[in-house]
Amino acid sequence: MKVDAHKVLIYATWERRLLVFDEPDFPDVLLQVPGGTVEPGEEPDEAACREFREETGITVSGELRLLSVEDHRFGQAGIITCHRRHHFHLELAGPFPEEWSHWEETPFSGGPPIRFRLFWMPLPSAQRELGYGMQSPVPFLMPS
């Protein structure tokens, strides 16, 4: 199947917890990890650093490690779309607040910025609660 877009998802951990977010102004939106689209001419790791900063307010200073690459197919309005997802792990040193809000810096729709509520979640809970197929790389982060 043709790949319609290349995406990056960043699985940032701190103190054995995963950074996740929801959108308080849109309660039907499922729990997610930071991420976004790889722009033309951009490498996936560069996109991951940019998207992470834009969505969390945190500049990547540690090592970004590729976990996996996966094609994610989904249907919308009767059309099947394929996103090639590059999953990255970022281990953060902290300290960080338990929860904070950040407004999207470059809204996809061109509309007003979306407010993200970011918080830390235990890995087993994140594996159960993440939406949009974002839970599949979480087992790679769990201690053996």
C-alpha positions, 0 to 999 in steps of 0.5 A: 500500500502507498504510504501517504505520510511519514509520521514520528511518535516520541515515547519520552520516559522519566522515572519509569513513566511515559509522557502522554497528553490529552486535549481538555478542550476536546474530550473525545480525543484519545490519549496520545504521545507527542508526535507529528509529520515529517516535513519535506527534506527533513529526517525522521529524527529531526522531525521528532526533535522538532515535534517534541519541542512544539508539542511539549515545550521541552527541547530534546537534549538526550539521545533519541533512539529509534524503537520501530517503524510501522505502517499504520492504516486507518479509514476516514470518510471511506478512504484508507490512509497509510502513515509510516510511523517512526517510533522514537524513545527519549529518556529524560532526566527531569525534574518535571512537573507531574502535569502541565499545559502547553499550546500547540505551536504550529496548528495543523489546521491553521486554526487556533492552537490546541491546548495539550494537558501533558502528564506522566503515566505508568507504562502498563497503564499507557499500554492499555490507555493510549489511543490511535494504535500508539500503544504498540511500541510501549512493550519495548520500553518496559523493563524485562 
